[in-house]
């Protein structure tokens, strides 16, 4: 299925429309028209019309996608600053993870999966299947083509050149930003083998930013910057009792400038007090990937919440939980898992046979979480939805 998008396109002068190529180091920015045009890749055109390929939806998912559209959905929506893609998907769909199946990739912009404040989103139908198309304010969406069945979006002449950083977040990035570089999950062996702070020239017990430090242990001489971590909570599988690792409490960063035994370094940043015995591990370069969208796992996954980093009792929407499943179990970044409160035992006092049997009540769905960081044995997830408080040892499963 193809949708024709009619527009007039003007090449920008080395604009961010080639951002992805620039970041990859494949092209450079030039002031000459020749270099500028050679860097731009023109889409396939026929008489001023760009041909856009419709996303393929597997036959097995078409009915679920169609039924997921909300009855009371808006016909159009103008993207606002502060929106997230997950919020917008919730406006149109009962099951927001179907968004990629209804999102019509816009061919006249680089990075067509990105959406920007001011974009106008319109829900249309193509061969009975829902589609979202994007336009700018004032653009007109009409339903006409050679077959009389396909919607065609007619655009006014315009230049679309946007910074990737200006696009809206897929999920609320601020809620998880602190967890992307800290904390870390390390094994007991990794923690014990890591170099450690043995002291300081002034013999302080508590160290802070700009303090000189002495370090013992095996350091990588090709590396000068390290994260300073302290072994924290032991993460234990509640069923098998296997120790899955230790949460590394992030204390700051250090720069090693003199190698030896002991080596000498300096604390360049501290988030909390640094103590003797704290360990040095390579800095984690993880960052938010704004290009993925929450999705269902390809396989059935079930597990339990084993740690609530920022809560004693329970968590709710936009808080973080750790589960006892990781990359070895098929968990990946972007996976969605439903959370459940475990069904309680209940004594039937009205049993006609007077057995007073205990029955187990059904598990109660309490929310939805998205995995944003995985390790071998555990994963960190952000609670995207919650209908009740989510507790430690609550269940997680692939949504049905």
N, C-alpha and C positions, 0 to 999 in steps of 0.2 A: 504494500500500500504506500502511495506517495502523495504528499501534500505539496502543492505549488505555492510558494511564497513570493509575491511580486514586490520588488522594491528597487530603489536606486541606491547604489552603494558607492561611497567615496573613500578612497584609501587614506587612512590617517598617516601622518608622518612619524614613523617609528613609534607607534602608540603601544599601549599595554595589550592591544589585541594579539600581539605576538609574545605576550609575557611568558607563556609556558615554554616557548622556544628559547627565549632569552635565559630563563632560569636553567634550562638544560644545557646552556653553553653552546647551543648549536648555531646561533647567529649573533651578530653584534649590531649595535645601533649606529647608523650612519647618517650624515647630513646630506649626502648626495641622493638624488632621485633614483639613480640606477640601483644603488644598494638597498634603498628603501623598498623599491618594487620587487627586488629579488627576494627580500625577506618575507614578503606577503604571499601567502598561498591562496590563489583565487578558487573559490568553490566552483563546481561544475555549473555552467549557466547555459540557458537556451533562450534567446530573445529576451534577455533581462529577467528571466525567472530562475530562481534557485530551486533545485529539486532536493527536497528533504525526505529522507527515509524514515518511515514510521517505526517506532520500537516494536520488536516482535514480542508477542505475549504467548507463552506456551498454551496450547489448547486446554490443558488441565487446570490452568489458573484463570481462564477468561471469565467463567461464571462467577468465581469468587471476587474478581476485580470489579465486575459490573455490579454485583450485589453490595459491594462495600461503599458505593457512592451514597452519601447521606441524602435523605429526602429533602431536607431543608438547607441544602448547600447553597452558597451564593453563586450567582451566574458569573459574576466577575469579582475580582478582589484586587485592590491596589496595595502593593507591598509597602509596609511602613518600616522606618528605621527601628531596630530593636526586635523585629519579627525573627523567628527562626523557621527553617524549612519544616521542622516537625510541627510547629504551631499551625502553619499554613496547610499542611497535609491534613491536620485534624479538622480544618474547616470544611474540607470537601469529602473526607473519607472516614468511615467508621473504623477501618483498619489502616492507619496512616502508612504502614510499611508497604502498601501497594502503590505509593506515590511514583516510584520509578517506572511502573507499568503504564501510568496515565500521563507521564510528563513527556510532552512533545519536544524533542531536542531542536532548539532554534538554530538554524544553519547559518544565519548571518552574523553570529558573534562567536568569538573564541570562547572556549570553556562553556559550552551551551548548557551544562548542568547547573551553572551558577545563576542565582537570582539576585536582583539589586533593588534597593528602595526606589519606588516610583514605577516599577514594572507593573503592568496590568495583566493579571492572570484570568483567562476565560475558559470555562468548561464547555467543551463541545463533544459531539459524538461522531465517530467514524465507523461505519458498518456496525452500528449498534454498540460500539465500545467507547467508553469515556476517554477523553483526551484533554489535557491542559495545554493551552498555547499561551505564549507570552508576547506582549506588545508594549508600546509606550503610550502614555496618555494622549488621546486624540486619534490614535490609529483605529481603523475600522475593521471589524471582523465580519465577513459576509459568507454566506453559504452558497457557493456556486462553483461549478467547473464544467468540463466538457461532458461529464457523465451526469451532472445535476445532483450528485450525491455528496461530494467531498467539500468540507469547509475550506475556504481559502482566506488567509489573512493578508489584507492589502495594507502595506505600510507606506507612510509618507516618506519622502527622501530624508535620510538622516544618517549620521555617523554614530556607530555604537562602539565606543572605546571606553572600557571600564577597568579599573584596577581590581585584581582578584581580591585584595584586602577590603574593597568596598562592598563586596557581596555579603549577603546575610549569612549567619552561621547556620549549619545544619541543626545543631542542638545548642543549648545555652553553654557556650564555651567557658564563661567565667566560673561556672559551677565545678568544672573539672580541671581547670588550668593548673592549680597547685598540685594536683596528683600526677601530672604527666612527667614531671622530673623528680617528684618526691611524693610519697615515699617510694622505696624500692622493696622488692622481696628478694631476700638472699637466703641461701642455704647455710646451715651451721658451718659447713666446711668453707664456704666462700668467706663468711665473716671472720673465721679464725685465721684464714690464710692471708687476709688483706693487711696491708701496712697499717700501723696505728700510731697515734700521738703518744709519745712517752713523756713529754714535758715541754718546758719553755725556758728561755734564758732568765726570766724573772721568777721562775718557780711558782707561777700562779696555779692554783687549783682549778679555777674557772677562767676560760679564755674567751676572747671576743675578737671582733674585727680589727685588723692591722697588727695583731699580736704575732710575734715570731713563734714558731713551733719546731720541736725536734721530732723526727719520724724514724721509726724502726720498721724493718720488714722489707720485702722485695718490691722495689719500685720499677716501673717501666720507664726507662730513660728517654723513650720517644714521647712520653707524655709528661706534661708539666702541671696540668690542671686536674684537680680531683674534687669529688663531692665528699663531704665529711658526714658520716652516718654513725648512728648508734643502734645497736641491736635492740629491737623493740618487741612487740607482741609475738608470741609463738603462734603460728597458724596451724591448727590441728584439724584434720578431718573428723567430724563428729561421729561418723559411722565406723571407719576403719581404725581410727586413732593414729593414723599416719601423720607425722610432722611434715607439713607441706612447705615450710620455710619460716623465715622470721621477717617481720616488717622492719625495714630499715628506716629509722627516724632521721629525717634530713635535718642537719644542724647548720650547714653552710658549705663554703667552698674554700679550697686552699690552693696555693701556687707553690710548687717545689722549685727552688732556685739553686740549691747546692746538694749534690748527691754524695753519699758516704754512709757511715754507720756511727752516729745517726745522720740522716739527711736533714737539711734545714729548709723550712718553708715559711709561708706567711698566710694567715687567714685573710682572704680578700673580701669575704662576705659571711655574715652569720645571721641566721634566723632565730637561733636560740643559743643558750650557753654551750660552749664546746668544752669537753672534759678530757682528762687524760684517759687513754684507752679507747677513745673514739677512732673509728676506722676510716681509711681513705679508699674509695672506689672510683672507677672512671665515671665521669659525669654522663648523665643520661640525656641524649639529644632528642627525645621524643617530643612531638608537638601535635597540636590539633590538626587533623586532616579534614579540611572543610569540604573535601570532594566526595566523601563517602556518605551514604545515607543508611539509617538503621534498617536492618533486614532480618528476615527469619533465618535461623540456622538451616543448613542443608540436611541435617540429621537431627533426630530426637536427642535432646540434652536434658539431663535432670541433675540437680545437685542441691546444695544448701548454702545459705548465707552463714559465713563463719566469723565475720568481723565487721564492725561498724566504726570506721576510723574517727569520725567526729561526733559520736553519740554514745550515751551510756544505756539508754532504754530502747530507743527505736528511731527509725528514719522515715521520711516522707519524700514528697516530690522535690527533685533537684538536690538530693543528698546522695552520698556514696556508700556502697556496700561491697564487700569482698565475698566471693563465692569459692567453693572448693572444687572448681573445675577450671582447667587452663588449656593451653594449646595442645597438650598431649591428649586431651579429651575432645578435640575438634572445635573448641571455642575460639572465635576470632573477633577482631575489632569490628564493631558495628552490629554484632549479633544482638537480637532482642530475646529476652527471657521474661516470662510472666512469673510473678511472685505469688506465693500462696501461704496463708496461715494454716498450720496443720490442724486437721479435724480432731476435735476432742472426743474422749470417751464419754459416753452418755448412758446412764442407767434407765432402762425402760420400766417405769413404775406402773404402767398400765397394760403390761403383757397379760393377755387372757390366760395364758398357761402358767402364770405366776412364777416364771423363771427368773424374773428380774435380771435378764441378760444385759450385759454391757454392749452397746453398739457404738461404732465409730462414725462420727459425723463427717460429712464430706469436707475436703479441704476447701478453703474459701479464698478465691482470688483477691489479692490485695493491691496489685500494681503491675507495672511494667518497667523493666530496666534495660538499658543499653550498655553493652560491654565497650569500654573505651581503652582498656589497657590489659594485656594478657601476659602471663608468665607461664612457665611449664606446668605448674600445678594449681595456680589460682588466677583469678581475674578480678579486675575492678570494674564496677558498673555504676552508671548514673540512673537514679530512679526518675523516669520520665513521667510516670503517672502513679498515683496512689489513691486508693479509696479508704484505706485505714492505715494505722501505724504498722510498719514493717519491722520485724524483730530479728535478732540473731537466731539462727537455726531455722528460720522460715525456709520453705521450699522454693526452688526455681525450676522452671520447665520451659521447653519450647512452646510458645503459644499455639493454641488450636483454633 
